[in-house]
Amino acid sequence: MTMPTLAQRMVQYAELLVKIGVNLQPAQSLNIAADLGHRDFVKEVVGAAYRAGAKYVNVDWIDTPSLRMRYLYSQPEHLDELPDFAVAMRREWLDQNWARLALIGDEFPGIFDDVEPAVMQRVQKTRARLMRFFSEAQMANKIAWCVAGVPTPAWASKVYPHLSSEQAVAQLWDEILRLVRADQPDPIAAWRQHDQNLRKVTQFMQAKQVRRLRFFDPTPTEDGLPSTDLSIGLTDRPVWVAASSVTPQGVRFLPNMPTEEVFTTPHRLRVNGYVRLSKPAFPFQREVRNAYMRFAEGEVVEFRAEHGEDVLKTFFDIAGTRYLGEVALVDMRSPVNQSGLVFYDGLFDENAVCHIAFGNAYPEGMAGATEMSSDERVAAGVNHSDAHEDMMIGTATMNVTGVCADGSEVVIMQNGQFVDAVFV
């Protein structure tokens, strides 16, 4: 049998993102956000969208070096500028029910290393404030959206530093296509089965009425204490979410490809204990490694990091980021984790192991929250912030126990893996 060429596999991947990623409907429009380095693949997505009946496809090209020029040389008083048309465009996307596909794949790793984190924070804070209506609508699944990866030479060389640039790109393409199940005989059927398997975990959590999670890693650290001992209390009406989500029109889509997680929304004031990150995190696209955080009544009250502590401090200066907006369970047997790779990108690395997210919460993680006002959600314990940053905490020695509504306990994970009872 003749193996498909990379060009043919890119077409299949594009079709997959359109048909099941955003699940584009006939006569629906699509916005694609992509770096200039993604242009070859974007062409295939645009073609797939029009073949699926798209009314119109718009591409938002991102030029990271130009953005760096603004960070470095803009007059300080101009850093808060964002044109009205950028806001109006997103209002139109919502009003006309556009779908949204965001393609990630760093073209210039480390390009912001010489930029002050506070400058990036200021620009992003302004953008977040003016675009809050759109980000909240997306997080509430008012539109179909999907985030997916596209290899670039720089990103591939970071993942595979021992290979030539050409070999690294080819290898990363192989890995991404495997992780998004594009290598399966019927990728769409494979995703539907995967979604169903993850929903078994959500059904277990709902049936047991889990109201609190305890993450405990007994591995001793230099101070003799367990590596992690963290209690995360959930809202009074938790909802567990698996791979797919559903728009108000009943369209089922996949927000992340790949995805291996089941997640819910913590109560912003019910987190206590301490945790250590198990993989690098990238606030402001700057690396943070070997970080420790301690919580009291929901808030991070102490933190440190061997690398990037200044970046972490700037991130925690954003209102609401010292509280959690998400807790996610990921089995260590995840294909992402089994690859043995660090992808240096949250979309992939968060699907390797359990993780928590600091900042804004997904309303769908609490029953009825999508219909509440922002103030009502906060009063119910759903965190609000202009940022949302996933950070990985899962390890091969992590145990997760659930405390149920009646006070009983149930074992959920042992040594980083779901126990068999979860899938019954």
Protein Blocks (a to p, Z undefined) as FASTA:
>chain_A
ZZddfklmmmmmmmmmmmmmnopaehiacdddddfklmmmmmmmmmmmmmnopabdcddd
ddfklmmmmmmmgcfklmmgccfklmmmmmmmmmnopacdddeddfbghklmmpcfklmm
mmmmmmmmmmmmmmmmmmnopaccdddddddfklmmmmmmmbcfklmmmmmmmmmmmmno
pmpmblmlmmmmmmmmmmmmmmmmmmnopabdcdddfbdcfkopafbdcdddddfbdcdd
dfbdcdfkopacdfbacdfbdcddddfklcgcddddfbdcdehhiacehiadddeehiaf
bdcdfehklmmmmmmmpghilpcfbdcdddfklmklmnopaehiaklmmmmbccddehjd
dfklpghklmpcfklmmmnopacdfbdcdddfbdfkbccddddfkopacdfbgghiacfk
lmZZ
